[in-house]
Amino acid sequence: MKTKPRFQEMYEKEIAPALVKKYGYKNRYQVPKLEKIVLNMGVGEANANRAHIENAMWR
């Protein structure tokens, strides 16, 4: 059995019901869905110093 990501579980159990309450959705299919989560990490200084990329890769 495949487990769901933690954020997806939290969204389904806590955030989606809060959205239904806040916006008064009548149908569960009206609640916005999560499609993709992208994390961005700025490493602008990496052009000048290669060590910054090495540090960013292992965090």
N, C-alpha and C positions, 0 to 999 in steps of 0.2 A: 504494500500500500504506500502510495506516494504522499508525503506530508506537504502541507501548504506552508508557504513562507510566513514568518511571524507577522509581518505587516499586513498581509492579506487576511489572516485570521482576525487581527485587531480591527481591520476595516469592516469585516463582516459582522463581528460581534458588538462593536462599540460605535464606530463612526457611521455606518449605514443606518442603524436605528436612530441615531441622533439627527441625521439628515431627514429621515422620514418625519420625525417629530417637529423639527424646525420648519420644514417647507411644506408639511402636510401632504406628502405623496399618498395617493390612494392605492397605488399598485407598486409592488416591489421592483418591477421592471423600469420604473421611472427614476429610481435611485442611480446616480452615476456609477459606472463600473471602473475598476482599475484595469488598464490594459498593459501599461509598461511603466516601470520605475527606473529612472536613470539617475545615477549619482555622478556629480561632476566635482573634480578636485583640481583646483587651480595650481599649476606648476609653471607659472610664467618665468620664474627665475631659472628654470632648467636649461634655457638656451645658453646662459652664461656659466652655469656650474652643473656638471654631470652628476654630482653627488646628490643634488635635489631630486633627480629622477629616481635614483637608487633608494633614497629615503621614502619617497612617495609609494614606491612599489611594495614595500614591506610593512605598511601601516595597516 
